[in-house]
Amino acid sequence: MTLNNIISRTEMDEGIPGFYKDKVVFLTGATGFLGKVIIEKLLRTTEVKRIYSMIRPKRGKDIQERLAIWEKDPLFEVLLKLKPDALKRISVIAGDCLDPDLGINMSDRKLLASEVQIVIHGAATVRFNEPLHVALAINTRATRLMLHLAKEMKHLEAYLHISTAFSNCVIFRIEERFYPEHLTCDSDSVLTMSKLLSEQMMDNLAPTLVGDFPNTYTYTKALAEDVILRESGDLPVSVFRPSVIIATHEEPVTGWIDNLYGPIALIYGVGHGVLRLTTFDKDGYANMVPVDYCANVALASIWQTSKEKSQRETRSQPPIYTLAPSERNQLVNRDFLKHSLSVRTDFPLPKMIWYPFLHCISNRRLFPLAAFFYHTLPGYFFDIALRLMGRKPRLVKLYRSVHANMAILEHFFHNTWHFETKSTDRLRVLMSPEDRRMYNFDMEALDWGKYFRKALFGMRLYLAKEPPTKESLEQGRRMLYRLKFLHYSLMTLLCAIAVFLLWNLVRLFI
């Protein structure tokens, strides 16, 4: 047995932390929601040698300045208390997935090729209405370019491509396999077209190319998986498919979130009394997963992919790991609604504009009419009041944006998916008890009620920027009681007017 084999065997025996000891990692999507949690977990629980993070330059912001902001981010508080110099292990690589060569200069490419052992490709545009040529460049072409770069890496042990559980959402029971049959054209043909045609022509072709996919995001993520299937060759590649990613459950801090996307954005709108009406199938499933669980699956799947590196030549396809709610512990949409409304009593927001409530209309055709009375009409009254106070009107514009986003998400509101998670379940079985504790992603054991209390607390603290003090909560409750009185007074008045009008209408025919 060679020295390298002995070292490798020792790393495996030491579990996941031992595997990452002294490893060099290259990560794209480092400034994203999941990317930051992966970096924090790597630095806190392992002795990783170096993390090269590809970060896109932003106008007016130095790349190092963007990274320095992390020192003040609550996500990294626990890490920096344990390891004050941990962030020094991060080295920035300037790059941009929109660029034809990923925007990485030649010296950095040589550095990555000579040092990197693990690649995590998580960069993506998650905008559902992204123009096709942009989504194609970031989500699909960049995947091909990352594979080309990985093939130059002399010490590569594992490559993880982060996809989405909804990459094949044209069907409703999704297994952990590739689905090239659902694409109108294979990835190579589409990428070749994108080279030959103008951006406008590619965007004009979107309806034809996208086909049954509900948006350019899921379509280009499906194409990216096709790139992995066709072009990964003998690379030690695996694919991770998380469903809808939301706030942390356990670590490093409970309820942490830094963005207003997805279900938490809905709760945020409800909590402020802005969002009062939505539309979805109440009996459908809400496929949500905590972001810390996602980071744990990502790191564990890389460990397992490296272990199975020697078997890659005999595998017909790279392994796929899906994280979604367990079939034995599903979250039904009507229960999600109940959890959402608990924000008004348990974590009231002092800056709410109306008493929080949420009605759901299952009939999508009735939604625009109801939304006019629930949102648009009250929005005009609020904006008139703002003008009279000398402030800029904003509610009507906000509601236009809200309704546009709901239209984009309609396909997901009114359909239910069932995700196979056999590979992910097997992965957990292969982990040691200590690794299962440290890198937990047991969706069957997740208590949704307790989880949403943590998520709502985090939403109030990290998004609404309200301190978790008794005074702040009392201020929120006082505002809640005032608005509740106004809400029910208005409802009583409107009902009285309706009865009066109806009575007079009936009298006309008597």
Stockholm file with secondary structure:
# STOCKHOLM 1.0

chainA/1-510         MTLNNIISRTEMDEGIPGFYKDKVVFLTGATGFLGKVIIEKLLRTTEVKRIYSMIRPKRGKDIQERLAIWEKDPLFEVLLKLKPDALKRISVIAGDCLDPDLGINMSDRKLLASEVQIVIHGAATVRFNEPLHVALAINTRATRLMLHLAKEMKHLEAYLHISTAFSNCVIFRIEERFYPEHLTCDSDSVLTMSKLLSEQMMDNLAPTLVGDFPNTYTYTKALAEDVILRESGDLPVSVFRPSVIIATHEEPVTGWIDNLYGPIALIYGVGHGVLRLTTFDKDGYANMVPVDYCANVALASIWQTSKEKSQRETRSQPPIYTLAPSERNQLVNRDFLKHSLSVRTDFPLPKMIWYPFLHCISNRRLFPLAAFFYHTLPGYFFDIALRLMGRKPRLVKLYRSVHANMAILEHFFHNTWHFETKSTDRLRVLMSPEDRRMYNFDMEALDWGKYFRKALFGMRLYLAKEPPTKESLEQGRRMLYRLKFLHYSLMTLLCAIAVFLLWNLVRLFI
#=GR chainA/1-510 SS CCHHHHHHHHHHHTHHHHHHTTCEEEEESTTSHHHHHHHHHHHHHSCCSEEEEEECCBTTBCHHHHHHGGGGCGGGHHHHHHCTTGGGGEEEEECCTTSTTTTCCHHHHHHHHHHCCEEEECCCCCCTTCCHHHHIIIIIIHHHHHHHHHTTCTTCCEEEEECCTTTTTTSSEECSSCCGGGCSSCHHHHHHHHHHSCHHHHHHTHHHHHTTCSSHHHHHHHHHHHHHHHHCTTSCEEEEEECEEESCSSSSSTTCCCCCCHHHHHHHHHHTTCCCEECCCTTSBCCEEEHHHHHHHHHHHHHHHHHTGGGGGGCSSCCEEEECCCTTSCCBHHHHHHHHHTHHHHSCCTTCSSCCCCEECSCTTTHHHHHIIIIIHHHHHHHHHHHHTTCCCCHHHHHHHHHHHHHHTHHHHSCCCEECCHHHHHHHHHSCHHHHHHTCCCSSSCCHHHHHHHHHHHIIIIISCCCCSHHHHHHHHHHHHHHHHHHHHHHHHHHHHHHHHHHHHHHHTC
#=GC SS_cons         CCHHHHHHHHHHHTHHHHHHTTCEEEEESTTSHHHHHHHHHHHHHSCCSEEEEEECCBTTBCHHHHHHGGGGCGGGHHHHHHCTTGGGGEEEEECCTTSTTTTCCHHHHHHHHHHCCEEEECCCCCCTTCCHHHHIIIIIIHHHHHHHHHTTCTTCCEEEEECCTTTTTTSSEECSSCCGGGCSSCHHHHHHHHHHSCHHHHHHTHHHHHTTCSSHHHHHHHHHHHHHHHHCTTSCEEEEEECEEESCSSSSSTTCCCCCCHHHHHHHHHHTTCCCEECCCTTSBCCEEEHHHHHHHHHHHHHHHHHTGGGGGGCSSCCEEEECCCTTSCCBHHHHHHHHHTHHHHSCCTTCSSCCCCEECSCTTTHHHHHIIIIIHHHHHHHHHHHHTTCCCCHHHHHHHHHHHHHHTHHHHSCCCEECCHHHHHHHHHSCHHHHHHTCCCSSSCCHHHHHHHHHHHIIIIISCCCCSHHHHHHHHHHHHHHHHHHHHHHHHHHHHHHHHHHHHHHHTC
//
